[in-house]
Amino acid sequence: MPDSTPDNDTAPDIRPWDRRALQVTEEIIDRVTAEDLGRPTPCSEWTLHKLLAHMIGQNHGFAAAAEGVRTGRADWADREFGDDWAGAFRASSARVSEAFAGEGVLAGEFWLPEVRGGQMFPARTAIGFHFVDYVVHGWDVAAAIGVPAGFETELLDAVLPFVEEVPDGSNRRRPGASFRPGLSTGSTDRLDRILAMLGRPPRWPAGA
């Protein structure tokens, strides 16, 4: 997940956009077949099975954090999904959206054990981390199975300021880093720009 995002109590509430990113990702995952689960993904050496397990686990971790739990890394661990990956993902995204929508959530803080060795973050910042992750991971799934990622222009406009705040330094070269060093792109397409800033080649695999 990112290390930094804008934090401003007067900033627009991005929770509806976060929920929309999850909905688009659900629609992509609905198209995944059992034969697809072994496919490679833009996430380094992760297969699609590994990526989906990660995404489901992270949703539950964010939900617990939003519910006020001081989580440990085990709460964020990959979650196996049997033969119903789409249902498992929908359940996890419903849980995290409900947790984010809780009364008083935006005024609170989330404990994130996987960021900077474990820290409290303002809720708006933590939800921004989630928003960035699920736009990028939604695209990762779409790229792995060769379908479009149908994120609206307005959604991409909403996530772009958070993407621009993700530090691009030596932290991105560490093993297990969420994002790789930024790439240059001459594209004016918003999604292409977002992906390139986070080290994802917009045309993946190379030459696609």
Protein Blocks (a to p, Z undefined) as FASTA:
>chain_A
ZZbdcddfkbccfklmmmmmmmmmmmmmmmpcfklmmpccfeljacfklmmmmmmmmmmm
mmmmmnopacdfklmgccdehjalklmmmmmmmmmmmmmmpghklmmccddfkgghiaad
dfklmmmmmmmmmmmmmmmmmmmnopacfbdfklmmmmmmmmmmpccdfklmpghiabdc
ddddfbfbfklmmmmmnopafbacehZZ
